[in-house]
Amino acid sequence: MLRQLGEALRPGGRLVLAFRPDAPDVPERFRDETYRFYTAEEIRTMALLAGFPDVRLVTIPEQPVLWVVAEQTA
């Protein structure tokens, strides 16, 4: 899916996604086969492998969300 999103972007386009990364504070009720939580490094690797040459991970203190900013080359 990330590769398809990257192909749909214009040169210089930006994809911004929010993830709840895997962490000890993920509630137990979400620890089943329905949900999948990735580490920050797994998310970065997936975006790079999908063809995004510029991937930044942004965290905001006190928020459990990891923002992924992936840009296509101009």
FIROPA-194167 format. One record per residue: residue number from 1; chain; x, y, z of N, C-alpha, C in turn. Coordinates in steps of 0.02 Angstrom, whole numbers, padded with zeros to 5 digits, m for minus. Layout:
REM residues N
{site NUM, A, {X, Y, Z}, {X, Y, Z}, {X, Y, Z}}
...
This chain:
REM residues 74
{site 1, A, {00041, m00059, 00000}, {00000, 00000, 00000}, {00044, 00063, 00000}}
{site 2, A, {00097, 00063, 00040}, {00141, 00122, 00041}, {00172, 00134, m00027}}
{site 3, A, {00191, 00081, m00062}, {00221, 00089, m00128}, {00171, 00122, m00176}}
{site 4, A, {00108, 00100, m00174}, {00057, 00129, m00217}, {00045, 00202, m00201}}
{site 5, A, {00045, 00219, m00137}, {00036, 00289, m00118}, {00094, 00331, m00144}}
{site 6, A, {00154, 00304, m00139}, {00213, 00339, m00164}, {00211, 00350, m00239}}
{site 7, A, {00187, 00300, m00275}, {00182, 00306, m00348}, {00129, 00357, m00368}}
{site 8, A, {00078, 00366, m00327}, {00025, 00414, m00342}, {00044, 00486, m00328}}
{site 9, A, {00097, 00496, m00289}, {00118, 00565, m00273}, {00157, 00595, m00330}}
{site 10, A, {00149, 00660, m00338}, {00191, 00697, m00385}, {00262, 00702, m00358}}
{site 11, A, {00310, 00716, m00401}, {00377, 00730, m00376}, {00374, 00788, m00325}}
{site 12, A, {00405, 00779, m00269}, {00403, 00829, m00216}, {00343, 00822, m00170}}
{site 13, A, {00299, 00773, m00185}, {00240, 00762, m00145}, {00256, 00735, m00076}}
{site 14, A, {00211, 00744, m00029}, {00223, 00723, 00040}, {00165, 00681, 00065}}
{site 15, A, {00182, 00626, 00098}, {00133, 00583, 00130}, {00142, 00589, 00205}}
{site 16, A, {00089, 00602, 00241}, {00092, 00608, 00314}, {00043, 00557, 00343}}
{site 17, A, {00068, 00513, 00385}, {00028, 00461, 00417}, {00039, 00464, 00492}}
{site 18, A, {m00011, 00442, 00529}, {m00005, 00437, 00602}, {m00012, 00364, 00621}}
{site 19, A, {00033, 00340, 00663}, {00032, 00271, 00688}, {00033, 00271, 00763}}
{site 20, A, {00005, 00220, 00792}, {00015, 00207, 00863}, {00069, 00153, 00865}}
{site 21, A, {00131, 00172, 00880}, {00185, 00123, 00879}, {00179, 00074, 00937}}
{site 22, A, {00210, 00017, 00928}, {00212, m00033, 00980}, {00250, m00006, 01041}}
{site 23, A, {00221, m00014, 01098}, {00251, 00010, 01160}, {00219, m00027, 01218}}
{site 24, A, {00252, m00028, 01275}, {00225, m00063, 01333}, {00157, m00036, 01356}}
{site 25, A, {00141, 00027, 01339}, {00079, 00056, 01363}, {00019, 00043, 01317}}
{site 26, A, {00028, 00002, 01264}, {m00030, m00016, 01222}, {m00076, m00060, 01264}}
{site 27, A, {m00140, m00041, 01270}, {m00186, m00080, 01312}, {m00190, m00154, 01292}}
{site 28, A, {m00196, m00196, 01341}, {m00199, m00269, 01329}, {m00256, m00289, 01283}}
{site 29, A, {m00311, m00253, 01285}, {m00368, m00271, 01243}, {m00352, m00265, 01169}}
{site 30, A, {m00298, m00230, 01151}, {m00278, m00225, 01081}, {m00223, m00276, 01062}}
{site 31, A, {m00206, m00318, 01108}, {m00153, m00368, 01096}, {m00184, m00434, 01072}}
{site 32, A, {m00216, m00431, 01013}, {m00242, m00493, 00984}, {m00229, m00491, 00909}}
{site 33, A, {m00254, m00540, 00872}, {m00239, m00545, 00801}, {m00272, m00492, 00758}}
{site 34, A, {m00317, m00452, 00786}, {m00350, m00400, 00748}, {m00304, m00341, 00734}}
{site 35, A, {m00262, m00324, 00782}, {m00220, m00264, 00778}, {m00147, m00283, 00767}}
{site 36, A, {m00111, m00238, 00734}, {m00039, m00248, 00725}, {m00005, m00182, 00741}}
{site 37, A, {00042, m00183, 00787}, {00079, m00124, 00806}, {00151, m00133, 00784}}
{site 38, A, {00178, m00083, 00750}, {00247, m00084, 00726}, {00290, m00038, 00769}}
{site 39, A, {00354, m00054, 00772}, {00400, m00008, 00805}, {00415, 00050, 00758}}
{site 40, A, {00443, 00103, 00784}, {00460, 00160, 00743}, {00509, 00140, 00688}}
{site 41, A, {00556, 00098, 00704}, {00605, 00077, 00653}, {00573, 00034, 00599}}
{site 42, A, {00526, m00008, 00618}, {00490, m00048, 00567}, {00452, m00003, 00519}}
{site 43, A, {00421, 00049, 00546}, {00383, 00095, 00504}, {00430, 00132, 00456}}
{site 44, A, {00486, 00155, 00482}, {00535, 00189, 00440}, {00559, 00143, 00384}}
{site 45, A, {00575, 00081, 00401}, {00599, 00033, 00352}, {00547, 00019, 00298}}
{site 46, A, {00484, 00012, 00318}, {00431, 00000, 00269}, {00426, 00058, 00220}}
{site 47, A, {00430, 00119, 00244}, {00425, 00177, 00200}, {00485, 00181, 00153}}
{site 48, A, {00544, 00167, 00178}, {00603, 00168, 00136}, {00599, 00113, 00082}}
{site 49, A, {00578, 00053, 00102}, {00572, m00001, 00054}, {00517, 00012, 00002}}
{site 50, A, {00468, 00053, 00020}, {00414, 00070, m00026}, {00436, 00123, m00077}}
{site 51, A, {00498, 00148, m00069}, {00524, 00195, m00119}, {00527, 00267, m00098}}
{site 52, A, {00512, 00282, m00035}, {00517, 00351, m00011}, {00589, 00364, 00009}}
{site 53, A, {00623, 00410, m00025}, {00693, 00422, m00008}, {00703, 00465, 00055}}
{site 54, A, {00651, 00502, 00074}, {00656, 00547, 00131}, {00600, 00531, 00180}}
{site 55, A, {00619, 00501, 00236}, {00569, 00480, 00286}, {00589, 00510, 00353}}
{site 56, A, {00543, 00547, 00383}, {00554, 00575, 00450}, {00501, 00549, 00498}}
{site 57, A, {00521, 00533, 00558}, {00475, 00512, 00610}, {00471, 00568, 00661}}
{site 58, A, {00410, 00589, 00676}, {00400, 00646, 00720}, {00358, 00623, 00780}}
{site 59, A, {00382, 00637, 00839}, {00344, 00622, 00899}, {00329, 00688, 00935}}
{site 60, A, {00274, 00689, 00969}, {00255, 00747, 01010}, {00251, 00722, 01082}}
{site 61, A, {00288, 00752, 01127}, {00287, 00730, 01197}, {00215, 00726, 01223}}
{site 62, A, {00203, 00675, 01263}, {00138, 00664, 01295}, {00084, 00639, 01247}}
{site 63, A, {00102, 00624, 01185}, {00054, 00595, 01138}, {00079, 00527, 01115}}
{site 64, A, {00034, 00477, 01112}, {00056, 00409, 01094}, {00061, 00398, 01018}}
{site 65, A, {00057, 00451, 00979}, {00056, 00445, 00906}, {00125, 00459, 00877}}
{site 66, A, {00143, 00420, 00827}, {00204, 00431, 00789}, {00184, 00456, 00720}}
{site 67, A, {00207, 00515, 00702}, {00192, 00544, 00636}, {00248, 00525, 00589}}
{site 68, A, {00229, 00500, 00530}, {00277, 00482, 00478}, {00268, 00532, 00422}}
{site 69, A, {00322, 00566, 00405}, {00322, 00614, 00350}, {00369, 00586, 00297}}
{site 70, A, {00341, 00564, 00241}, {00380, 00534, 00187}, {00371, 00576, 00124}}
{site 71, A, {00427, 00594, 00094}, {00424, 00638, 00035}, {00456, 00604, m00025}}
{site 72, A, {00427, 00618, m00083}, {00455, 00595, m00146}, {00506, 00647, m00169}}
{site 73, A, {00554, 00624, m00207}, {00604, 00670, m00232}, {00573, 00717, m00284}}
{site 74, A, {00599, 00777, m00287}, {00572, 00827, m00333}, {00594, 00814, m00404}}
